[in-house]
Amino acid sequence: MTSDGIGQIAVIGAGLMGHGIAQEFASAGYRVHLQDVTDEQLETAITQIEKNLNVLAENAIIDKGNISATLERIQTHTALEVVAETADFVVEAVTENLGLKQQVFEKLDAICPPHTILASNTTALMPSQIGVNAKHKDKILNTHYFNPPYLIPLVELIRSPYTSDETVTVTSELLTSIGKTPAVIEKEVPGFVGPRLQAALIREAFAIVEQGIASAETVDLVVRNSFGRRLSVAGPFEVFELAGWDLVLSAFEELYKDLNSSSDINPLLREMVNTGQLGVKSGQGFYNWTDTGIQELRDRMNNALIQQAKDV
């Protein structure tokens, strides 16, 4: 099968990531079946998709006249069988729970046509784990999107030892054709590439705060106004290639021994969770969150991503 043979897309799970993934395929002209367990969740998803499309149109990223056609390409269903039996390409975006994902993939493997590619949008779980009960393991891989999926172009493609080259190639071609940037991860490991890099950064950030070196506000200030700006246009290897690896080696010989390398969760993180300081969802974390503050942060992040999308 080639990417040209893909006509029907199915997205399983209409929540935070699922509705945005469905939006991407529908915007590119594909017919999409969006499935979730309740009609209420599906109605919420369509409302959010329409809102997203209007924001993109207001910023001249898409034509406002295409919004209705995009929405018409998305059909919603609560029955998994309905969306799976005619699907050529499936993206699963249910809750990050291994047992649940394994159940969904076992069902999809039994219902979908033999040629169907089954992709899981997951942050850390490996495709060999998710598809352990499936028979067509060569058709299974991970497609890890970043939030919001309709503004961030990268999708990590993670293959298991069983994933065929054809499955990777077709998925990569399909995603490229709708304007995404696929990054093929050749070896499955927990967290892939993006989440692992983010985990390393936040581990050191927690250590800095816990040790009293600097406040959380200062850490955010440093990242936003220094190397964070570079990372939006150049990756870490590109940045350090400019500096020269001899200088990097010299600096790291002094620095590395002081960096946090613990394999244990930072006690400050556990304490915050145990005391209900969850961040935005509880109104309190390192910052005190009000509705106004939450919206300002979201607007700041989305406006920056929108500007980057316009500059492409």
C-alpha positions as CSV (number, residue, x, y, z in Angstrom):
1,M,0.0,0.0,0.0
2,T,1.1,3.6,-0.7
3,S,-0.1,6.8,0.9
4,D,-2.2,7.5,-2.2
5,G,-4.3,4.5,-1.3
6,I,-5.4,6.0,2.0
7,G,-8.9,7.5,1.7
8,Q,-10.6,7.0,5.1
9,I,-9.0,8.2,8.4
10,A,-10.3,7.2,11.8
11,V,-9.4,8.9,15.1
12,I,-10.2,7.1,18.3
13,G,-10.6,9.5,21.2
14,A,-11.9,13.1,20.7
15,G,-10.2,14.7,23.7
16,L,-7.3,17.1,24.0
17,M,-5.2,15.6,21.1
18,G,-7.7,13.6,19.2
19,H,-9.9,16.5,18.0
20,G,-6.9,18.4,16.8
21,I,-5.5,15.4,14.9
22,A,-8.9,14.9,13.2
23,Q,-8.9,18.6,12.3
24,E,-5.6,18.3,10.6
25,F,-6.6,15.4,8.4
26,A,-10.0,17.0,7.5
27,S,-8.3,20.3,6.7
28,A,-6.1,18.4,4.2
29,G,-9.1,17.0,2.5
30,Y,-9.5,13.6,4.1
31,R,-12.8,12.1,5.2
32,V,-12.4,11.5,9.0
33,H,-14.4,9.4,11.4
34,L,-14.0,10.7,14.9
35,Q,-15.0,8.3,17.7
36,D,-15.5,8.7,21.4
37,V,-17.6,7.0,24.1
38,T,-20.2,9.8,24.5
39,D,-22.1,12.1,22.2
40,E,-21.3,15.0,24.6
41,Q,-17.6,14.5,24.2
42,L,-18.0,14.4,20.4
43,E,-20.1,17.6,20.4
44,T,-17.5,19.3,22.5
45,A,-14.8,18.2,20.1
46,I,-16.6,19.6,17.0
47,T,-17.2,22.9,18.8
48,Q,-13.5,23.1,19.6
49,I,-12.4,22.2,16.1
50,E,-14.6,25.0,14.7
51,K,-13.1,27.4,17.2
52,N,-9.6,26.4,16.2
53,L,-10.4,26.8,12.5
54,N,-11.8,30.3,13.1
55,V,-8.6,31.3,14.9
56,L,-6.5,30.0,12.0
57,A,-8.7,31.9,9.5
58,E,-8.5,35.1,11.5
59,N,-4.7,34.8,11.3
60,A,-4.8,34.1,7.6
61,I,-3.3,30.6,8.0
62,I,-6.4,29.0,6.3
63,D,-9.2,30.4,4.1
64,K,-12.3,31.1,6.1
65,G,-14.3,29.7,3.2
66,N,-12.9,26.3,3.8
67,I,-14.1,25.9,7.4
68,S,-17.5,24.5,6.5
69,A,-16.1,22.0,4.1
70,T,-13.5,20.9,6.7
71,L,-16.2,20.3,9.3
72,E,-18.4,18.4,6.8
73,R,-15.6,15.9,6.3
74,I,-15.7,14.9,10.0
75,Q,-18.3,12.4,11.0
76,T,-18.7,11.5,14.7
77,H,-19.6,8.1,16.1
78,T,-19.7,6.4,19.5
79,A,-19.3,2.8,18.0
80,L,-15.7,1.7,17.4
81,E,-16.9,-0.8,14.9
82,V,-18.4,1.9,12.6
83,V,-15.2,3.9,12.3
84,A,-12.8,1.0,12.2
85,E,-14.3,-1.3,9.5
86,T,-13.7,1.1,6.6
87,A,-10.5,2.8,7.9
88,D,-7.3,2.9,6.0
89,F,-5.4,4.7,8.7
90,V,-6.3,4.9,12.4
91,V,-4.9,7.2,15.0
92,E,-5.7,6.2,18.6
93,A,-5.7,9.1,21.0
94,V,-7.3,7.7,24.2
95,T,-6.2,8.3,27.8
96,E,-2.5,7.5,28.5
97,N,-3.3,4.1,30.1
98,L,-1.5,1.0,28.8
99,G,-4.3,-1.5,29.5
100,L,-6.9,0.7,27.8
101,K,-4.7,1.2,24.7
102,Q,-4.0,-2.5,24.5
103,Q,-7.7,-3.3,24.5
104,V,-8.4,-0.7,21.8
105,F,-5.6,-2.0,19.6
106,E,-6.8,-5.6,20.0
107,K,-10.2,-4.6,18.9
108,L,-8.9,-2.5,16.0
109,D,-6.7,-5.3,14.9
110,A,-9.7,-7.6,14.7
111,I,-12.1,-5.1,13.0
112,C,-10.0,-3.1,10.6
113,P,-9.1,-4.4,7.1
114,P,-5.7,-6.2,6.9
115,H,-4.0,-3.3,5.1
116,T,-5.0,-0.7,7.8
117,I,-2.2,1.1,9.6
118,L,-2.8,1.5,13.4
119,A,-1.0,4.4,15.0
120,S,-1.0,5.4,18.7
121,N,-0.6,8.9,19.9
122,T,1.2,8.4,23.2
123,T,3.8,10.4,25.1
124,A,5.8,7.5,26.5
125,L,4.3,4.0,25.9
126,M,6.1,1.8,23.3
127,P,4.3,0.4,20.3
128,S,5.4,-3.2,21.1
129,Q,3.6,-2.8,24.5
130,I,0.5,-1.3,23.0
131,G,0.1,-3.8,20.2
132,V,1.1,-6.9,22.3
133,N,-2.3,-8.6,21.8
134,A,-2.6,-7.7,18.1
135,K,-1.9,-10.1,15.2
136,H,-0.9,-7.6,12.6
137,K,2.1,-6.1,14.5
138,D,3.8,-5.0,11.3
139,K,1.0,-2.4,10.8
140,I,1.5,-0.8,14.3
141,L,3.6,2.2,15.2
142,N,3.4,5.3,17.4
143,T,2.6,8.8,16.0
144,H,3.5,11.1,18.8
145,Y,2.0,14.6,18.2
146,F,2.8,17.6,20.3
147,N,0.0,19.9,21.7
148,P,-1.7,21.6,20.0
149,P,-1.3,19.3,17.0
150,Y,-2.7,21.8,14.5
151,L,0.0,24.3,15.3
152,I,3.1,22.2,16.1
153,P,4.3,20.5,12.9
154,L,6.4,17.7,14.3
155,V,5.2,14.1,14.7
156,E,7.5,11.5,16.1
157,L,7.1,8.1,14.3
158,I,8.2,5.3,16.6
159,R,8.6,1.8,15.2
160,S,8.6,-1.4,17.2
161,P,10.8,-4.4,16.2
162,Y,7.8,-5.7,14.3
163,T,6.8,-2.6,12.4
164,S,7.4,-3.0,8.7
165,D,9.4,-0.5,6.5
166,E,6.3,-0.1,4.4
167,T,4.2,1.0,7.4
168,V,6.8,3.6,8.4
169,T,7.2,4.9,4.8
170,V,3.4,5.2,4.1
171,T,2.8,7.0,7.5
172,S,5.7,9.4,6.8
173,E,4.4,10.1,3.3
174,L,0.9,10.6,4.6
175,L,1.9,13.0,7.3
176,T,4.2,15.0,5.0
177,S,1.3,15.3,2.5
178,I,-0.8,17.1,5.1
179,G,1.9,19.5,6.1
180,K,3.4,17.7,9.1
181,T,7.1,17.1,9.8
182,P,7.6,13.4,10.6
183,A,10.7,12.4,12.6
184,V,11.4,8.6,12.4
185,I,12.6,7.2,15.7
186,E,14.4,3.9,14.8
187,K,14.5,2.3,18.2
188,E,11.6,2.3,20.7
189,V,12.5,3.6,24.1
190,P,10.2,5.1,26.8
191,G,9.7,8.7,26.0
192,F,11.1,8.6,22.5
193,V,13.1,11.8,21.8
194,G,11.0,14.9,22.5
195,P,9.6,13.8,25.9
196,R,13.0,12.5,27.0
197,L,14.6,15.9,26.3
198,Q,11.8,17.7,28.1
199,A,12.1,15.3,31.1
200,A,15.9,16.0,31.3
201,L,15.3,19.7,31.3
202,I,12.5,19.7,34.0
203,R,14.5,17.3,36.2
204,E,17.4,19.8,36.3
205,A,14.9,22.7,36.8
206,F,13.3,21.0,39.8
207,A,16.8,20.3,41.3
208,I,17.7,24.0,40.9
209,V,14.6,25.1,42.8
210,E,14.8,22.4,45.4
211,Q,18.4,23.3,46.2
212,G,17.6,26.9,46.5
213,I,19.8,28.0,43.6
214,A,17.0,30.0,42.0
215,S,13.2,30.3,42.1
216,A,10.8,28.7,39.6
217,E,10.1,32.2,38.2
218,T,13.8,32.8,37.7
219,V,14.3,29.5,35.9
220,D,11.4,30.3,33.5
221,L,12.8,33.8,33.0
222,V,16.2,32.3,32.1
223,V,14.8,29.7,29.6
224,R,12.4,32.1,27.9
225,N,15.0,34.9,27.4
226,S,18.1,32.9,26.5
227,F,18.6,29.5,25.0
228,G,14.8,29.0,24.6
229,R,14.8,31.6,21.9
230,R,17.6,29.8,20.0
231,L,15.8,26.5,20.3
232,S,12.9,27.8,18.2
233,V,15.2,28.1,15.2
234,A,18.1,25.6,15.8
235,G,18.4,22.3,17.6
236,P,21.0,21.6,20.4
237,F,23.4,19.9,18.1
238,E,23.3,22.8,15.6
239,V,23.8,25.3,18.4
240,F,26.8,23.6,19.9
241,E,28.3,22.9,16.5
242,L,28.5,26.7,16.2
243,A,30.3,26.9,19.5
244,G,32.7,24.0,18.8
245,W,32.8,20.7,20.6
246,D,36.2,21.4,22.1
247,L,34.8,24.4,24.0
248,V,31.7,22.3,24.9
249,L,33.9,19.5,26.3
250,S,35.9,21.9,28.4
251,A,32.8,23.4,29.9
252,F,31.0,20.1,30.5
253,E,34.1,18.6,32.3
254,E,33.4,21.1,35.0
255,L,29.6,21.2,34.8
256,Y,28.5,17.6,34.4
257,K,29.4,16.4,37.9
258,D,27.1,19.0,39.4
259,L,24.1,18.2,37.2
260,N,21.2,16.2,38.6
261,S,21.4,12.6,37.5
262,S,19.1,10.9,40.0
263,S,16.8,8.2,38.7
264,D,14.3,9.0,41.5
265,I,11.5,11.5,41.2
266,N,12.5,14.8,42.8
267,P,10.9,15.0,46.3
268,L,9.7,18.5,45.6
269,L,7.6,17.2,42.7
270,R,6.1,14.5,44.9
271,E,5.4,17.0,47.7
272,M,3.6,19.3,45.3
273,V,1.4,16.5,43.9
274,N,0.7,15.2,47.4
275,T,-0.4,18.6,48.6
276,G,-2.6,19.3,45.6
277,Q,-0.3,22.0,44.1
278,L,-0.9,20.7,40.5
279,G,-0.6,24.0,38.6
280,V,-3.3,25.4,36.4
281,K,-5.8,22.5,37.1
282,S,-5.8,23.3,40.9
283,G,-5.1,27.0,40.7
284,Q,-1.8,26.6,42.6
285,G,1.7,25.3,41.7
286,F,4.8,27.4,41.6
287,Y,2.5,30.2,40.5
288,N,-0.9,31.3,41.8
289,W,-3.3,30.8,38.8
290,T,-6.4,32.9,38.2
291,D,-8.7,32.6,35.1
292,T,-7.1,35.7,33.7
293,G,-3.6,34.5,34.2
294,I,-4.4,31.1,32.7
295,Q,-5.8,32.7,29.6
296,E,-2.9,35.1,29.3
297,L,-0.4,32.3,29.3
298,R,-2.4,30.3,26.8
299,D,-2.8,33.3,24.5
300,R,0.9,34.0,24.8
301,M,1.9,30.5,23.8
302,N,-0.8,30.2,21.0
303,N,0.0,33.6,19.5
304,A,3.7,32.6,19.3
305,L,2.9,29.3,17.7
306,I,0.5,31.0,15.2
307,Q,3.1,33.5,14.3
308,Q,5.6,30.7,13.6
309,A,2.9,28.9,11.5
310,K,2.5,32.1,9.5
311,D,6.2,32.5,8.9
312,V,6.6,29.0,7.4
